[in-house]
């Protein structure tokens, strides 16, 4: 396994980080299972996009609409740290700070071969397990089971393998979940309910789990909008980029149980 490498924060990034810290800190932790033609039960995508070990060009990470590329270009988020191999089977971790709110976004790119681990980790975090404190300069971020919002982006692996055995939530803290994967409301329903987390946004049908939908939903969540407003933002973004029509997007992206 390669050693972890962290890129130092720029002075600009530090300025952004220390600004807007008067409000309570909130953390979003996103689990991204890299698209993998070989190791996942997906309809194959072009090989250049479907290499689950290639962070630079993967459909869900380094490609134009992947999480890393999309949020790096965002005007609402500024990247403050990048590390490689922060944990076994996680190829890359990126941290962004929202430009106007005390909200941090942590995204982990899992080797596509280990989608089951990515799925299990997501459910563990949703249940409040594996709480971790991440040090970023002088700032401590509560990630894993301590995060406020847990998200999953990628193939719905529960179509191919069983979820982990359910266990009681680790605590009574409020956590919300976003699951951008095909038919996630059906396949993740029982496993997510066991975690005690609340489904903020998930799906009723086949979908492309690209970053514009996640970004739109987070824009509403950061602003403390209602769940319905979050859903509407996500549906409008999905309709725009997929050209599927707003009605279809609203049927696809739903909130609550």
Residue pairs with C-beta under 8 A, 6 or more apart in sequence:
1 85
1 88
2 84
2 85
3 85
4 83
4 84
4 85
4 86
5 83
5 84
5 85
6 81
6 82
6 83
7 81
7 82
7 83
9 17
9 80
9 81
9 136
9 137
12 78
13 78
13 79
13 80
13 97
14 137
16 78
16 80
16 97
16 99
17 80
17 97
17 136
17 137
17 139
20 98
20 99
20 100
20 101
20 102
21 102
22 102
23 101
23 102
24 102
25 102
25 103
25 104
25 141
25 142
26 101
26 102
26 103
26 104
26 148
26 149
26 222
27 103
27 104
27 105
27 106
27 141
27 142
27 143
27 146
27 147
27 148
27 149
28 103
28 104
28 105
28 106
28 147
28 148
28 149
28 150
28 151
28 218
28 221
29 106
29 107
29 108
29 125
29 143
29 144
29 147
29 149
29 150
29 151
30 67
30 105
30 106
30 107
30 108
30 150
30 151
30 152
30 153
30 214
31 108
31 110
31 118
31 119
31 121
31 122
31 125
31 150
31 151
31 152
31 153
31 154
32 60
32 61
32 67
32 107
32 108
32 109
32 110
32 118
32 152
32 153
32 154
33 40
33 60
33 110
33 112
33 114
33 115
33 118
33 119
33 152
33 153
33 154
33 155
33 157
34 52
34 53
34 54
34 55
34 58
34 59
34 60
34 61
34 91
34 109
34 110
34 111
34 112
34 154
35 42
35 45
35 49
35 50
35 52
35 58
35 59
35 60
35 112
35 154
35 155
36 42
36 50
36 51
36 52
36 53
36 112
36 113
36 115
36 155
37 44
37 45
37 47
37 50
37 51
37 52
38 50
38 52
38 112
38 113
39 52
39 112
39 113
39 115
40 52
40 112
40 115
40 155
40 157
40 160
41 155
41 159
41 160
42 50
42 155
44 50
45 59
48 57
49 57
49 58
49 59
49 63
50 58
50 59
51 57
51 58
51 112
52 58
52 111
52 112
52 113
53 91
53 111
53 112
53 113
54 62
55 61
55 62
55 68
55 91
55 92
55 109
56 62
57 63
58 66
58 109
58 112
59 65
59 66
59 210
60 66
60 67
60 153
60 154
60 209
60 210
60 211
61 67
61 68
61 69
61 92
61 109
62 68
62 69
63 69
64 70
65 210
65 211
65 212
65 241
66 210
66 211
67 94
67 107
67 109
67 153
67 211
67 214
68 92
68 94
68 107
68 109
69 211
70 210
70 211
70 212
70 215
71 77
71 79
71 94
71 96
71 105
71 107
71 211
71 215
72 79
72 94
74 96
74 215
75 99
76 98
76 99
76 100
76 215
76 219
76 222
77 96
77 97
77 98
77 99
77 105
78 96
78 97
78 99
79 94
79 95
79 96
80 95
80 96
80 97
80 136
80 137
81 93
81 94
81 95
81 136
82 92
82 93
82 94
82 95
83 92
83 93
84 91
84 92
84 93
85 91
85 92
86 93
86 108
87 108
89 110
89 111
89 113
89 114
89 117
90 108
90 109
90 110
90 111
91 109
91 110
91 111
92 108
92 109
93 106
93 107
93 108
93 109
94 106
94 107
94 109
95 104
95 105
95 106
95 107
95 134
95 136
95 141
96 104
96 105
96 107
97 103
97 104
97 105
98 104
98 105
98 222
101 222
101 223
103 222
104 136
104 139
104 141
105 218
106 134
106 141
106 143
106 147
108 118
110 117
110 118
110 121
115 154
115 155
115 157
116 157
116 161
118 152
118 154
118 157
119 152
119 157
119 158
119 161
119 163
120 163
120 164
121 130
122 150
122 152
122 177
122 179
123 163
123 164
123 191
123 192
123 195
124 130
124 144
124 145
124 164
125 144
125 145
125 147
125 150
125 175
126 150
126 175
126 177
126 192
126 195
126 196
126 197
127 145
127 167
127 168
127 169
127 170
127 194
127 195
127 196
127 197
128 145
128 146
128 169
128 170
128 171
128 173
128 175
128 195
128 196
129 144
129 145
129 167
129 170
130 144
130 145
131 142
131 143
131 144
131 145
131 146
131 170
132 142
132 143
132 144
132 145
132 146
133 140
133 141
133 142
133 143
133 146
134 140
134 141
134 142
134 143
135 141
145 170
145 175
147 175
148 174
148 175
148 176
149 175
149 176
149 177
149 178
149 200
149 218
149 221
150 175
150 176
150 177
150 178
150 197
151 177
151 178
151 179
151 180
151 214
152 177
152 178
152 179
152 180
152 181
152 184
153 180
153 181
153 209
153 211
153 214
154 180
154 181
154 209
155 181
155 182
155 209
156 181
156 182
156 183
156 184
156 187
156 188
157 181
158 187
158 188
158 191
159 182
159 183
159 187
163 188
163 190
163 191
164 191
166 190
166 191
166 194
167 194
168 194
169 194
169 195
169 196
169 197
172 196
174 198
175 195
175 196
175 197
175 198
176 197
176 198
176 199
176 200
176 221
177 192
177 195
177 197
177 198
177 199
177 200
177 202
178 199
178 200
178 201
178 202
178 214
178 217
179 185
179 188
179 192
179 199
179 201
179 202
179 203
180 201
180 202
180 203
180 207
180 209
180 213
180 214
181 187
181 188
181 203
181 207
181 209
182 203
182 205
182 206
182 207
182 209
183 203
183 204
183 205
183 206
184 202
184 203
185 199
185 202
185 203
185 204
185 254
186 204
188 199
188 202
189 257
192 199
193 257
198 256
199 255
199 256
199 257
200 217
200 221
200 227
200 230
200 255
201 217
201 227
201 230
201 231
201 234
201 253
201 254
201 255
202 253
202 254
202 255
203 252
203 253
203 254
204 251
204 252
204 254
205 251
205 252
207 213
207 238
207 252
207 253
208 242
210 241
212 237
212 238
212 240
212 241
213 234
213 237
213 238
213 241
213 253
215 237
216 233
216 234
216 236
216 237
216 238
217 230
217 231
217 233
217 234
219 233
220 229
220 230
220 232
220 233
220 234
221 230
225 233
227 255
227 256
228 255
230 255
231 250
231 253
231 254
231 255
232 250
234 249
234 253
235 246
235 249
235 250
235 252
235 253
236 246
236 249
238 244
238 249
238 252
238 253
239 245
239 246
239 248
239 249
242 249
244 252
